[in-house]
């Protein structure tokens, strides 16, 4: 059949519009992909295709792309349209579309958490056009209340001639509200408007907002005109939900094994449902077993971006009825580990792995022959097979550093398949992943039945010596380390140790590794948090010889060159700007009476005045190794690190070109303060331009190469952790793509502000009083008495002296502020919720903190101080929280 696509979209000379297939083979158009449309007039673009409806296995899915005169392609929301074509039609099908912008708030309500859990639509059979139909009206209305339907009125008899007492009622069909009508004779100018109708009270409630809709193009005779009108023009920011954040490992149950497990999410969902909360947010749950020590407790250092962590397995569930005897003898170990106030990560993991190997020996052969396992394996073969072999080699060589393996240090697919086929031990790791999949999937399904959304967390990096870097080292810059520049929480910056991404190489296959990673997340999660979304714009890169984050620079970025210094009147010298500035004055200032010791042991000089580091000590990495071997009895390492960082510029060689990056916070260095005043002024102006103006357009372009592609990979709701030094282009890009921002009260994004007011949060955002990287509300209250007093007076609007400790009523007021925020989501750490009740909260707030970002060797071991059963049994607290949520309108 002939299908004519029309879209109202005003363009200028040189611009164009394209029609794009979203995965369909379009009948008689076997090479369907992107079609250049024809310019019709000032308002319309058009295209006619010959499509055979009988060849379509699913609804016709398509979207439009606007191309600027410069060639930049701007797509609309890619999953906006699903259209079933009539199998029989005497004439052509003429479609008039409305552009669906990616920043339309309504798009959010057609993501997985809303479509599948929070606002599920009943499955409706496709509407079959009636013989006399010549108009089909289609519109989306995601936020109707119970007993409300969309209605239609207009300037023809078929549209009731604007009579609100008898409007045309639309029928729900999938995500659309639809009406098929015979409007004959067709008016030269069809005016109409959607409205809302209460079917219980049999009354018209209100028209949609804005002016009438107008169809001013002639109707094709003997055909059907389809008006796809986008979204009904009604308030689109009225839905607000609340959730809690808690790592899976922190959950405590009576029958646990010293750590939270996937199965415990079911009991947590029971309590969450009782309170009126709608979401559970967890930290990453990927496998981190690099050393089998407590250092693996860091959940953002996964040895596989796809595999789940075996520590979250419930042994009884794996054993089933056939092997309960293998777990029944663990009662003493369970009692001991479960009674601990914190996690004993090593003991728990060792006990679980030992028991799981016994279970595999008894159950593995049979289970790995089952249909459900085989289906799981085929779906996940692309990552599961190399991961299982990687784990086997890790165990064999007692290290994940594959560069140290005597065989298979370089990934070879044929050798990997041979190892997998010939070594049955490898399949133990497939067995673990299969049961992890079953248990997490079961927990998620259970939560969904309770109306609870599960939100995951995707780390920005991968472990340097993990399976991902073994399989595809070309996707990473192994010579660099990812981290973050200095801030109030980590004054010397952060060095996460992960390699950075080779984005140009990843782009060659349309970011298939990232898309696979997102798709894997969507098997279990409805929404997810992108850890450090700023990394998709630029990442803080630290050379391998650096230890502290302060030695890094943003990559990619537009580096400075020597000519720019001279043009600004800066007396640039590579030796002076790029090498540590060290003289006797500096040494005495940093080391005092230890200056002579430092000169004799670590430094050399040519003129007796200016010093440089000896080759054995000219990097933080070399110093770290030396002090690890020799010890630091004189406490010199910190000062030497400071001395190495006493530079103005970091030199970078790239494709034969030399560039320079200002050292972050260079105005705080002794090197800078030793310059003449006029040079300081000029260098600081260059510094500000480099960090806060020069890169913005470039970084936006970089992000738009990646984020739209990745967002289109799944239908999950995406939230970005956009904290830290945020480029001005970040909020613009996130808003344009419909990615929710994160707003933290004590980390305001507005320069000069002490606090962020939740009442000013944008709708597409998540407000939280704290995150896992911070102290809780109660812990923060005791950290800085002066700041607490200001918060007490300015944010809580209370007079007098602030209490020295965060009393429960203060904690409640802060939570109330966040619940009242206009943001779509308010998500609080469970510790902050418990802090509202002095009878239930932990005595010492310092014990509630999950992570300290400034400490790269932090032990992640926080556990709830009460069991989930005890939490559920505390009806007074549950009632308190539920009442607060109800009163806030969430």
N, C-alpha and C positions, 0 to 999 in steps of 0.2 A: 504494500500500500504506500501511497505517497504521504509522507509526513513532512510538514513544513514547520520549521522552528523559527520563532520570532522572539526577539527580546528588545524591550525598550531600554536603550542605553545610549546616552549622548556621548559622542566622541568628537575629537578635533582632527584636523588634517594630519595624515600620517599614522594615526592610531587604527587599531583593528580589533575585531572580536572573533573568537574561535569557539567552535562547539567541540567538546571533548567527550569521548566515551570513558565511562568509569568501569572498565572491565568487561564490557559486552562485546559480542560479535553481532553486528547489526544486520542481521538478515542478509539482504542482497548487497551489503557493503562489507565484503570479507576483510578488507584492510582498514576497517574503521579505526580511527585514532583521533587525530585532530583535524577538524575541517574549518577552513577559512570561510567565514560568513560573508554575505554581500551587504554592502551599505545600501539601505533602502531610502532613508530620509534622515532628517535632523534627529529624529527620535528612535528609529528602528534599524535593527540589523536582521537579516533573514537568511535561511538556508533550507533547501528542499532535498530530502533523501528518499530513496526507495527502500523500505524496510519490510521484511516478511515477518509478521508477528508470530507465525507458527514455529519459526526457528529460534525464538527467544526462550531460553530455559528459565528466565527470571524477569522481573520487571525491568524496563528500560531505564538504565542509570546513566546519567550524564551531567555535565556541568559546563560552565563557560569560562573562558580566559580572556582577559583584556590585555592587549599588547600595546605598550606605549610606542611613541615615534622612535624612541631610542632602542627598542627591542626588548625592554623589560616585560616579562609576562607576569600578570597578577591574576591568579585564579580566584574564583568565588569559592564558597564552601563546597567541598568536593562531594560530600555525601548527602546533599540536600534533596535531591530528586529521585523518586522511584515512581515510574509511570507504567501502568499496564496498558498495552495497546488493545483496542477492540479487535477481535479476530475477524469480524465481518464489518465492513463499512463500504457503502456505495461510492462515497466520495473521499476526498483527502481528509487527513487529520491535520488541523491547523492549531499549533500550540503557541500561546503567548505567555512568555515567562517573565518573572520578576527576578532581577539580580539579587542573589543571596550573599551579602557581604560576609567575609570571614569574621568580622568583629560584631556581627549581630548577636545580641545577648541570647536571643531565643535558640540559637544553635546549641547552646549548652544543654537544653532540655531534651535534646535528641541524642545525647551521649549515653553510654551504657548504664551508668548508675540510675539515670532517670527512666530510660526506656525499659530497663529490665527489673528494676527494684522499686524506685521511689514513685514513679508516675507511669506504671505499666499500662499499655493500651491493650484492650481486648483484641484478640485475633479475629479479623473480619474477612469474609470471603470477598474476592474482587467484585467491584461493581460492573455489571454487564450493561452496556448502554442500551436503553430502550429504543425501539425502532424509530420513534419520532424525535429522539434527542438530537438537537443540533448545538447545544451548549453544555459544557461541563465546567463547573466552578470548583476550584480546589484551593484550600487555604489551611494553614497550620495554626492551631491555638493550643499551646502546651499547658496553659495555667488556668483552665476552666475549673470551677468548683463543682462539687457533686450536684447532679440534677441540672447542670447547665449544658446547653448545646449552642453551636454556632447557627445563626440564622442569616438570611439574605433578603435585602429589599432593594428596589430599583425603579426605574422609570418606564416599566412596561407592565402589562397585565400579568405576565408570567412571574413578575417580581413584585406583585401585589400593589404596584403603583405607590410605594412608600407607606402602605398601610401597616403600621406596627401591630395592629390587632390580629393580622393574619400573615406573618412573614413566612418565607420559605425556610423550612428547617433542613439543615444539612445532616448527612449521615456520616458517621465515623468510619473510615476505611484505612486501617493501618495508622500512619502518622498524620493523615490528611482528614479534613472535613470536606465532604463532597456533595454536590447537587447536580443532577442532570435534568435539563429543562428543554422544553421546546419553546423557543421565542420566535414566533412568526406573526407577522412579518418582522424581520430584524430591523430595529431602529437605526437610523444613520449614526446616531450617537447614543451609545448605551451607557447610562450612568447607574451605578449601584454602590452598595455599601454593606459590609458585614456587620452583624451585631451579636448580642448574647441574649439567649432566651432561656427562661426557667421552665422546664417541662412539668415540674410538679405543681407550680403555682399558675401555670398556663399564662405567663405574662412576659412581655418584652422588657428586658432590663435596661439595655443601653446600646447605642451605636458604637462602633469602633471610632477611634480618634482620627483627626485630620480630615482633609477634604474628601469628596466623593471619588470613587474610582471610576475611570472613564475608559471605555473601549471604543476607539474612534476609527478602527480599520474595517473595511467591508468584510462581511461574512461570506465564506465560500459556499456556493450553492451545493446541495447534496452532500455536504461534508459535516464534520464535527469540529467545533471550535472549543479548545481547552484553554481555560484561563487559570494558570497556576500563579496565584497571587501572593506567594510567600507567606508571611505571617500576618495574623490579624493585628490591627494596630491598637493594642490595649497595653495596659501596664505590664511590663515584662520583667520587673525586678521585685516581685512580691514574695517569691518562694525563698525561704531562709531555713537552713538546717544547722544542727549542732552535732558535733562528734567528739570522740576522745582519741588521744594518741597514747599508745603504750607498746613497747617492743614485745614481741612474742616471748623472748627469753625472760622477761620480767614477770610474767604471769605465775601465780602460785596456786596450787590446788593441794588437797589433802593427800591425793594418791600420786603426786608428781615424783619426779626423779631429780629434784634439785634445780629444775629449770622449766620454763614454760614450753609447751608443745603445741603443734598445730591443732590437736584435738581440743585444747583448752579454749580456743576461740569460740567454740560452741557455747560453753558456759558463760563466757564473757558476753556473747550476743544475747543470752537470756536476760542478763542484767541491763544491758544497753537498751533493749526493747522496753523494759519496765520503766526506765527513766525518761523515755522520749527522745533520747539521742538517736541519730540516724546513721552514724558512720563510725567505723573503727579504722584508725590509721596505725600502721605498723612500720617498723624500720626494715631495711633490706633483710631478706631471709636466704640469701645465696650462700653456697658452700665457701667457707673461708679457711678450710683445714690445710694451711701451709706448713705449720710447724707442730701441730698437735699440742701447743702450749697455750697459756692464757693470752698470748699475743694475738691468737686467732679470734679472740672475742670481739675484735674490731669489725663490725658488720659491713663496712664500706670497702673492705679489701678482699673481694671474692676471687677465688682461683678460677671461677667460671661465672660468666655473666648470665648463664642459663640454669645451672644446676642448683638444687636446693640443699640446705644444710642438714646433714643427717642427725644433728643434735636435737632437731625438732620432732623426731619420730617418737611415737608412743609405742613402746615395746609390746605391751599387751595386745594392741591392735594388730601389730605385725604377726605375733605368734598365733592369734586366732585360737580355735579350739584344739588344733592339732599339736601345738607346741607350748601350751601354757606351763608345762613343767620346767621349761627353760627359763622362764621369768619369775616363777613363783618363789624361787629361792633368793630373790633380790630384796626381800622385805627389810633386812637390816641395813643394807646400803641405801635403800630408799628413805628409810626413817632418818638416817644420819645426814644424807645430802639435803633432804627436804626441810630439815630443821635449821639449816644454816641461814643466817640473815641475808647473805649474799651468795652469788653463784660461785661454786668451785668448778670453773669451766673445765679444767684438765681432768678432774676426777669423773665428772659427768660424761664427758666425751669418751674417755677411755672405757668406762663401764658399758656405755651404749654400743660402742664399736665391737667390743668383745662379745657382747650378747647377740648383736646383729649378725656376726659371723657364724655363730652357732645356729641361729635361726635360718640363715641362708643355707647352711649345710643340710638342714633337714627339709626345708620348704622350697629352696630355690629352684631345683630342677623342675619340679611340678609347676610352680607358678610361672616360670619363664616359658613354659609351653602353652600357657593359657591364651585364649583369644584376646582378652583385655590387655595383657602385657604386650602381645605382638602388635596390637593396634597402637599402644602407647609408644612402643619402640619405633615403629615406622614413622609416626608423627614427629618424633624427636631425634631421629637417627643423626641428623646433620650436626648436632652438638653432643648427643649422648655417647656416641661411639668414641670420638676422640677424647671426651672427658673421662670415660671409664679407663681408657688406655693410659691417659695422663696420670690418673690416680694410682694405677698399678706401677708405673715407672717411678712416681714420687715415693711410693713405699719401698720399691726395690733399691733405689739409690739414696733414700733417707733425706731427700731434699726436693723442693719444687724448682730450684734453680736449674732449669733444663740445660743451661750452658755447661754444667758440671757433670751431666750424664755421660757415661762412656759410650752408650749407644742411644740412638734415636734423639740426640740433642737437637737435631734439625728435623722438623716434622715432615714425614713422608706418608702420604695417604695409603700407599700400597703396604708399607710396613705396618702402619696402624691397623689396617684391616686384617693383616696376617696375625698380629698380636691378639687382636680381638677374637679371631676365629679359633686360634690354637691354644689360648690360655684361659681356662675356665675361671680363674681367680678374677679376671677382669669383669666378669658378669656380676660379681658381687656388688659393684657400684651401680650397675643398671638396676639390680634388685632394690637397692636403697632408694634410687630416684623414683622407681615405680611406686613404692610404698609412700614416699613423700608426696608424690603427685596425688595418690588416692586420698591420703589424710587431709591435705590442704584443700583439695577439691571438695571433699565431703564437708569440711568446716565452712567453706564459702557457700555451698548450697544451703546448708543449715541457716547461716546468717541471712541469706537472701529470703528464705521463707519467713524469717522474723522481720523482714523489711529493713535489713541493715546492709549498708554498703561497706565494702572492704577496700581500703585505699592502701596501695603499696608505695614503695620508695625505690627509685632507680638511681644507683650511684653514678656520679659523673665519670669515675675512673674505673680502671681494671687493675688487678694486682700485677706488679711488674713480672713476676715469675709464675703466672697462671696459665691455664690451658689456652686462653684466648691469644696471648702473646706467643705461645708455642706454635699454635696452628697458623696464625696469620701475623707474623712480626712486621710485615710491610704496612699494616694498618696503624702502626704506632711509631712515635719518635722515642726509641728506647734510650737515646742519649740525653733525654730531658726528663724532668720530674714536675708533676703538676702540684699546685698548691694555691695559696692565697696571700695577697699582700698584707702588711701589718694593719691591725685595727685595734680597737680598745680591748678586745678579748684575747688577742695574740700580738703583742707589741713587736715581735720579731718576725711576724708572718707565720704562715703554715706551710709545711712541706709534707704532702701526703705520700710522696714516693712513687706514685703511679706514673707510668709513661704518658705522654700527651698523645693526642690523636693526629694521625696523618690525614687531615680532612680532604686535601685534594685527591689522595688515593681512594679514600672512602667514597668520594663523589663519583668516581669512575663507574661504579655499579649501583648508582642511586642509593648509596648508604644501606646496602642490603644487610650488613651486620647489625646496624642500629634498628632497621625495620624488623629484623628477626627478633631482636631483643625486646622490642615493644610488643610484638605479637605474642611472644612467650609470656610476658607480663599479663596480657589480656586473657590468658587461660584461667587466671585466678583472681584478678583484680578488676574492679569497676572503674577505679580512678587511681592515679598515681602522682607522686611528687617527684619532680625532676630535681635531684640534688644539684645545687650550684648551677642553675640554668645559665648563669653568666658565662659558663664555659662554652656554650654554643655561640657566643659572640666573640670571646677571646678567653684564653686560659692563662693563668699565671704560671710561667715556665721557668724552672730553676735548672741550671746545668747540673750534671751528675756530680761535679766537684763541690756543690753547695750543700749545706745542711739546713740552714735557716731559710725561711721563705723570703727574707729581706734581700737575698741575693738574686731574685728573679726579675722577670719583665713580662709584659703582656705579649702573647703570641696568638694569632698574627697581629701585627701592628705596623704602622708606618714609621719606620725608624728615622732618626735624625742623621744628617750627613755633615761633614766638616764645613761645607760651604754655608750651611744655615747658621752655624755659630758665628762665623765672620760677618755675615749679613746683618746680624743683630748686634754687632759690636762686642762679641764675647771673645776674649783672648784664649782661644781653645788650644790646648796642648794635650795630645793623647796620653802622654806620660803623667801629666798633672791631673787630668780628669778621670782616667780609667784605672790608674794604679792606686793602691792604698796610700793616703797622704800620711807620712810618718816622719816626725822629727823629734828632737829631744823634748820640746814643749808638749807635744801630743803624748809621748810616752809617759812623761811625768804626770800629765793630767789623767791618764787612764790607769796607770799602774802605781803611781807614787814611788815608794821606796823599793818597789820590785822592778823598776824600769831597767836597772843594770842587768838583773837576771834575765829579763826578756831579751835585751840586746845581745847578750852573750849566747843564749840558747837558740833563738829563733830568727834573728835578724842579721843583716849585713849592711855595710855602708861603703860608699866609694869616696865620700868627701868628709866623713865624720859628722855630718849634720843630717842629711836625708837618708832614710833607711828603707830597705826593702826586705821581704821575706826570703829566707833561704829556700831553695827548691823543694826540700823535704817538708816544708810547712806553708807553701804558698796557696793553699786552699783549705776551706773548712773541713772537707772530707779527709785530707791528709792529717790535719790537726786532730780530728775526731779519732782516727785510727791510732795516732801516736799516744794520745791521752788514755785511750782504752787499754793500751799496752803498758804504759808507764805510770798511769795514775795521775792525779792532779792535786798533790799535797799543798801546793801554793795557791790553788784556786785561780789559775791563770787562763783557763780555756775561754771563759766568758769574755775576758778583756781582749784576747787574741781574735776571737770571732768579731768583736766590735771593731777591732783594728782592720781586719780584712774587709769589713763592710764600709770602711771610711773612704768611699769613692763617690764621685759625682755621676759618672756614666758607666754603663755596662756595654762593652764592645761585643758586636755580633758580626760574624762573617757568614754571608749567605750568597751562594752562587757567584763567588768572586767579588761581591760588593761588601763594603764595610759600612755598618750602621751602628748607631749609638742610641741607647735607651737610658733616660734619666733614672738613677737609682731612686726607688720610692722613698719619700721623706728625706730627700737630699739636704733640705734646709736645716735638718737636725744634726747633720754630721759636723765634726770638727773641721773637715776639709772645706766645707762650704763656709763656715764661720770664719775661716782664715783668709778668705778672699777679700779684696777691696769692696767697699759698699756698692759702688756702681756696678761691679760685676755680679754681685749677689742679686741686685734688682733685676738685671737682664736675664740671668740664669733662672730665677724664680718665675719670671714672665714666660720664658720658654717652657719651663716645667709645667706650669698651669695650662698652657696651650696644648702641650703634648698629651696630658692626661684627661683634660676636660673639654677639649674642642676638636683637636686635630683628627681624632680617631672615629668620631661618632658615625659619620656616613659610611665609613669603611666597615665598622663593626656591624652596623645594621645590615649591610649587604651580605656580610659573612653569615649572619644568623638566618637570613632569608634564603640562603642556599640550602640550609639544613632543616630548620624547624618545620616549615610547611610540609616537606616530604615525610618527616617522621610523624607529625601529627596525623597525617592522612593514613598512616599504617594501621591504626586501630580506631575504635570508637570510644576509647576510654576518656574520661574527663581528666584533663591535664592541669596540674598545678605546678608552678615554678617557685623554687626557693631562690628568691632574688634579693638576698641580703648581702651586705658588704659594700664595696665600692662600685656603685651601680651606674653605668654609663647612661646618659640622658636618653639614648635610643631604646633602652630596654623596656620601659613601660609602654612606649609606642608600639613596639613589635608585639609584646605580649597581649596588648589590647587588640591589635589588629588580627591576631590569630586566635583570640578567645581563650588564652591561657590565663588561669587565675594566678594572681600575685599573692605573696605572703606578707602580711602586715603585723609587725611585732611592736608592742607598746614601748618597750625600752630600746628599740632600734629604729628611731625615726629616719625616714629617707629624706626629709626636708632639711637642707643645711641649716645649722644653727639651732634646730629644735632639740629640746631635752628629751621629750617624749612624743609618741604618736598617739593621737586621740582616736580610739576605735570608732567614734561617731563620724569620723571623716573618711572611713574606709570606702574604696570603690566597691560597687556591687560584685564585680567579678574578682573577688579576692577571698582569702582565708585570713581571719584574724585569730591570733593566738597570744596568750599572755607570756608564753615561753616555749622553747623548743628543747629537744634532747641535748643540744649543744650549750645550753644555758643552765644556770641555777633556776630552781622553781621560784614561784612568787615569794614564798616564805624565805627561801635561801637568799634571794636578791635583796629582800627587805633589810637584811642584817649586814650586807656587804659595804654599804656606803651611807653612813648616817646622814650626811649633808644632802645627798641626792634623795634619800627616802623622805626627808622633811619637805623638800620642794614638791615631791610627788604628792605627799599628803595634803599640802595646801593647794597646789595648782590643779591636780588631776582628780582628787577626791573632794576638793572644795570644802575642806575641813580646817577649822582654825585651831591654833594652839600647837603644842608640841606633839609630834607623832610618837606613838608607842614604840618602844625599843624593839619589840618583837611583833611579827605580823599576826595579830589576833584573828580569830576565825571570821569575825564580822568584817574586817578589812579585806580578807581574802575573798569573801562573798561579794563585796562591793566591786572588786576588780573583775571577778567573773561576770557579774551583772553588766558591767560596762561593755564587756566583749559580747555577751549574748544580745545586747540591745543594738549592736552595730548593724549598719545596713548591708554588710558583706553577706554574700551568699552562704558562706560557711563560717562558723565559729568552732574551732577545734582546740580543745584544751588537753594538756597532759593529765593523765589520771591523778598524778600527785597533786596537781593544782586543784582539781575537783575535791579530792579528799581533804585538802587544806582548809576547806570551808567549815569543817566540823571538828572542834577541838577534842571530841570524844572518839573520833575515828582516825584522825591523822597521826602520822608518825611523830614521835617526840622530837627527834633531831632532824631539821630540814636538810642539813648537809648530807645525810644519808640517802636523800631522794634524787640527787643529781646523777644523770646517766653518763655524761661525757664532759671532759674538759679539753676543748680544741687546742689550747696552747701546749698540752702535753701529748706528744706523739706516741707515748707508750702507756696511755691510759688503759686501765683494765675495765672493760664494760661488763659490770656484774650486778647492776641494780635489780632487786626483786621487790615485789609488793610485800609489805609487812603483814598482810592478812590474806587469807585464802579467798578465792572467788565465792565459795559457799558462804563464808562469813560476810562478804560484801553484799551478796544477795539477801542474806538474812537480816541485814540492818535496814529495816523498813523505814525508819525515821530519816536516814540519810537519803535513801532512794526517793522518798516523798519530797524532801527538801529540793533535790536537784530537779525532779520532774516539775514541781511547782514553778521553779525559776525558769525552766525552759518554756513551759506553757505561757507564763506571764510575759516572756520576751517575744512571743509570737513565732517561735521557731518550731 
